[in-house]
Amino acid sequence: MNIPQHIGIILDGNRRWAKAQGLPAFKGHQEGAENCKRLLGWCKELGIKGLSLYCFSMENFKRSKAEVAFLMKLFERFFDIIIKSKEIKQDKVHVKVLGRKHLFPKSLQKKIAKAEEATRNYAGYQLNLCMAYGGRQEIVDAVKRIGEAVQLGDLDHNEIDEKTIAERLYTSSEPELIIRTSGEQRTSNFLIWQAVYSEWVFYTKPWPAFTKEDLIACIKEYNARERRFGK
């Protein structure tokens, strides 16, 4: 089986899973976070070296204050685990948060910075956590960086090309496969530059119920397709 080296996942369906179980929404988010830990193990077993997870979109800030506050604390606990994790250290997992991190509470920003600094020189695996993230916003931020470079005289506007933009995105790595759980068939502003030739699989199970066998099924679906890249 051909294993994609970079997979993106839109972690959708936490609240719907909780509702179906007769549980409050926060339980769905908790179980979703637990499943992310399991996912890292599955990727290691399968030989997947790069993972980009859509954890919190720019639009998610519009949810209720109580839900957003809960998620911020959940993220803080997740980064505490990353910072202390022996597995992260042993497997040399480089952790990077993609998004407008300055929008988060200072306490969360500090934990993110600590996790990124602790794993900065690791090159065994790549874990991108897309938080306060939006694909359009990412391109806007890249354009601003390009504008600043032109203004400073470090870049000639006639030399701007796709490579110029890609180098100024949060990440230039392009996932071969993107999975969205919970049955929705939308891209929802996720890696819109990087995903131009990604294979998309829309999977019906909500994220907390997603298993290693489901991941393998998605990879098999990826293998069944012919990737032509417009040719």
Backbone torsions as a table, in degrees:
resi	resn	phi	psi	omega
1	MET	NA	130.8	177.7
2	ASN	-77.1	115.3	-176.3
3	ILE	-94.9	119.1	175.5
4	PRO	-63.1	140.6	-175.9
5	GLN	-87.4	-15.0	176.2
6	HIS	-139.0	119.0	179.2
7	ILE	-118.8	136.4	171.9
8	GLY	-106.8	143.5	178.5
9	ILE	-134.6	127.5	170.4
10	ILE	-89.9	111.3	-171.6
11	LEU	-83.5	78.5	-172.2
12	ASP	-104.4	145.9	170.6
13	GLY	107.2	10.5	-179.9
14	ASN	-59.7	-47.5	-176.9
15	ARG	-69.9	-38.0	179.0
16	ARG	-66.9	-37.5	176.9
17	TRP	-62.0	-45.5	-179.1
18	ALA	-62.4	-43.3	-179.7
19	LYS	-61.8	-41.1	179.8
20	ALA	-65.3	-27.3	178.9
21	GLN	-89.3	-1.0	-176.7
22	GLY	72.6	28.1	-176.6
23	LEU	-113.0	157.8	175.3
24	PRO	-67.9	157.6	-173.9
25	ALA	-57.8	-36.2	-175.6
26	PHE	-63.5	-27.7	177.2
27	LYS	-65.5	-34.7	176.8
28	GLY	-64.5	-42.0	178.6
29	HIS	-65.8	-38.7	177.8
30	GLN	-62.8	-45.8	-179.4
31	GLU	-68.1	-34.4	176.4
32	GLY	-62.0	-40.5	177.9
33	ALA	-65.6	-40.1	177.2
34	GLU	-62.2	-36.8	-179.5
35	ASN	-70.0	-28.4	175.6
36	CYS	-63.8	-38.3	177.1
37	LYS	-62.9	-43.3	178.9
38	ARG	-63.8	-38.5	-178.9
39	LEU	-58.2	-39.4	179.7
40	LEU	-60.2	-38.4	177.2
41	GLY	-66.7	-41.8	179.0
42	TRP	-61.8	-42.9	-178.6
43	CYS	-63.4	-39.6	177.5
44	LYS	-62.5	-45.4	-179.5
45	GLU	-62.2	-36.9	-176.2
46	LEU	-87.7	-11.8	179.3
47	GLY	86.2	24.5	177.3
48	ILE	-86.3	119.7	-172.4
49	LYS	-92.5	-22.7	-176.7
50	GLY	-129.2	137.4	-176.7
51	LEU	-141.9	127.5	175.1
52	SER	-119.8	118.6	-175.3
53	LEU	-111.9	128.0	178.1
54	TYR	-86.3	97.8	-171.7
55	CYS	-96.1	-35.9	-174.3
56	PHE	-158.0	112.3	-177.3
57	SER	-85.5	167.8	174.9
58	MET	-60.2	-37.1	-179.5
59	GLU	-67.3	-25.2	-178.9
60	ASN	-64.6	-19.7	175.9
61	PHE	-63.2	-18.2	-177.6
62	LYS	-82.6	-5.4	178.2
63	ARG	-69.8	173.5	-176.2
64	SER	-58.1	150.9	-179.6
65	LYS	-59.0	-37.2	-178.5
66	ALA	-66.0	-42.7	-179.2
67	GLU	-68.8	-42.5	179.4
68	VAL	-63.4	-42.9	179.4
69	ALA	-61.7	-40.8	178.1
70	PHE	-63.0	-43.7	-179.4
71	LEU	-63.8	-38.1	178.4
72	MET	-60.8	-42.5	178.7
73	LYS	-68.3	-36.2	178.1
74	LEU	-65.0	-41.6	177.5
75	PHE	-63.3	-40.3	179.0
76	GLU	-60.5	-43.8	179.2
77	ARG	-65.6	-36.1	-180.0
78	PHE	-64.7	-41.8	179.6
79	PHE	-71.8	-30.6	173.1
80	ASP	-59.9	-41.6	178.8
81	ILE	-64.5	-43.8	179.3
82	ILE	-60.2	-45.6	-177.9
83	ILE	-61.3	-37.5	-176.0
84	LYS	-93.3	-9.2	-170.9
85	SER	-67.1	125.1	174.5
86	LYS	-69.8	-34.9	-178.5
87	GLU	-65.8	-40.9	178.1
88	ILE	-59.2	-42.5	-179.9
89	LYS	-69.6	-45.4	-177.7
90	GLN	-65.4	-40.6	-177.2
91	ASP	-86.9	-1.3	178.2
92	LYS	56.6	54.3	-179.1
93	VAL	-86.6	117.4	176.8
94	HIS	-84.8	115.4	-177.3
95	VAL	-101.2	128.2	179.3
96	LYS	-137.2	133.3	176.3
97	VAL	-96.5	125.1	179.6
98	LEU	-103.9	120.5	179.2
99	GLY	146.5	-174.4	-178.3
100	ARG	-88.5	77.1	-173.5
101	LYS	-60.4	-25.1	-177.8
102	HIS	-66.4	-13.1	179.4
103	LEU	-81.3	-12.0	-178.9
104	PHE	-82.9	160.3	174.1
105	PRO	-56.6	148.7	-177.1
106	LYS	-56.4	-37.4	-178.7
107	SER	-62.6	-39.3	177.9
108	LEU	-72.0	-40.1	178.1
109	GLN	-56.8	-40.6	-179.2
110	LYS	-64.4	-42.6	-179.5
111	LYS	-68.3	-38.2	175.8
112	ILE	-60.6	-48.2	-179.3
113	ALA	-60.6	-38.8	-179.5
114	LYS	-66.7	-41.9	179.3
115	ALA	-66.9	-42.0	179.9
116	GLU	-65.8	-41.9	-179.4
117	GLU	-66.6	-39.6	-178.1
118	ALA	-65.8	-27.1	-176.1
119	THR	-111.6	9.0	-171.2
120	ARG	-56.3	-37.1	-175.0
121	ASN	-96.9	6.3	179.4
122	TYR	-80.1	145.6	-178.6
123	ALA	-140.4	19.1	179.1
124	GLY	-77.6	-47.0	178.6
125	TYR	-138.9	157.6	177.2
126	GLN	-119.2	123.3	176.5
127	LEU	-118.7	108.4	176.3
128	ASN	-99.2	124.1	177.7
129	LEU	-108.2	109.4	-176.9
130	CYS	-85.7	106.7	-172.6
131	MET	-136.5	136.9	-168.8
132	ALA	52.9	42.6	-170.6
133	TYR	-111.4	145.9	169.9
134	GLY	-155.3	136.7	-178.2
135	GLY	-61.8	-43.0	178.4
136	ARG	-65.3	-41.9	179.2
137	GLN	-62.8	-36.2	177.7
138	GLU	-61.3	-43.1	179.6
139	ILE	-68.1	-39.4	176.2
140	VAL	-58.4	-45.3	-179.7
141	ASP	-64.1	-37.1	177.5
142	ALA	-65.6	-41.7	178.8
143	VAL	-63.1	-39.6	177.7
144	LYS	-61.5	-41.6	178.8
145	ARG	-63.9	-39.4	178.2
146	ILE	-65.0	-43.3	178.7
147	GLY	-59.7	-41.0	179.0
148	GLU	-64.6	-40.4	179.8
149	ALA	-65.2	-40.0	177.8
150	VAL	-65.0	-44.3	-178.7
151	GLN	-62.2	-35.7	-179.8
152	LEU	-80.9	-7.6	-179.0
153	GLY	83.9	10.4	-179.8
154	ASP	-85.2	-10.2	-176.7
155	LEU	-145.6	133.3	175.3
156	ASP	-87.2	128.0	-176.4
157	HIS	-61.1	-23.5	177.9
158	ASN	-72.6	-15.3	-178.8
159	GLU	-93.9	-1.9	-178.7
160	ILE	-68.8	125.0	177.7
161	ASP	-142.4	-170.7	-178.7
162	GLU	-60.3	-38.4	-179.9
163	LYS	-63.2	-39.2	178.9
164	THR	-58.6	-44.1	-179.6
165	ILE	-70.1	-47.1	-177.0
166	ALA	-57.5	-37.9	-178.0
167	GLU	-68.4	-17.7	-177.0
168	ARG	-108.5	6.2	172.9
169	LEU	-76.6	169.5	176.8
170	TYR	-60.8	-35.8	174.8
171	THR	-148.6	144.4	177.3
172	SER	-101.6	-5.3	-179.4
173	SER	-69.7	133.4	-176.0
174	GLU	-107.9	116.4	-179.9
175	PRO	-68.4	136.7	175.0
176	GLU	-73.6	-32.0	-176.2
177	LEU	-133.8	135.0	172.8
178	ILE	-124.7	130.4	-179.3
179	ILE	-113.0	133.0	169.9
180	ARG	-118.4	123.9	-179.1
181	THR	-87.6	169.8	173.1
182	SER	76.4	11.4	168.2
183	GLY	87.4	-12.6	178.7
184	GLU	-70.5	140.5	-177.9
185	GLN	-115.5	65.7	176.5
186	ARG	-136.6	152.9	177.8
187	THR	-88.2	-20.9	170.8
188	SER	50.6	42.7	170.2
189	ASN	66.7	29.4	-176.6
190	PHE	-102.3	117.2	175.0
191	LEU	47.4	48.9	-170.6
192	ILE	-68.6	-25.7	174.3
193	TRP	-79.7	-49.0	-174.0
194	GLN	-70.3	-25.4	-172.9
195	ALA	-92.0	15.2	-173.7
196	VAL	-57.7	-31.5	177.3
197	TYR	-122.8	20.4	176.3
198	SER	-72.5	150.5	170.7
199	GLU	-88.1	131.3	-179.2
200	TRP	-105.7	136.0	172.8
201	VAL	-124.6	120.8	178.0
202	PHE	-99.8	110.5	-171.4
203	TYR	-105.4	140.1	-170.2
204	THR	-76.6	-27.5	-176.6
205	LYS	-68.9	141.6	172.9
206	PRO	-69.3	156.1	-173.2
207	TRP	-54.7	-45.3	-177.3
208	PRO	-61.1	-22.5	-178.7
209	ALA	-94.7	-3.5	-177.4
210	PHE	-69.8	133.9	-175.1
211	THR	-120.5	173.6	175.5
212	LYS	-59.8	-38.7	179.2
213	GLU	-64.2	-35.2	176.5
214	ASP	-67.0	-40.5	177.2
215	LEU	-61.0	-43.5	178.7
216	ILE	-63.2	-39.5	178.2
217	ALA	-61.3	-39.9	178.1
218	CYS	-65.9	-39.6	178.5
219	ILE	-67.0	-37.2	176.6
220	LYS	-64.3	-39.2	175.8
221	GLU	-62.3	-41.2	176.5
222	TYR	-60.0	-42.5	-179.2
223	ASN	-66.7	-26.2	-177.6
224	ALA	-78.0	-9.1	-177.0
225	ARG	-97.1	153.1	176.0
226	GLU	-100.7	116.8	-178.8
227	ARG	-91.1	110.8	-174.3
228	ARG	-102.3	-17.8	-179.4
229	PHE	53.5	40.7	177.2
230	GLY	80.5	0.6	-176.5
231	LYS	-83.4	NA	NA
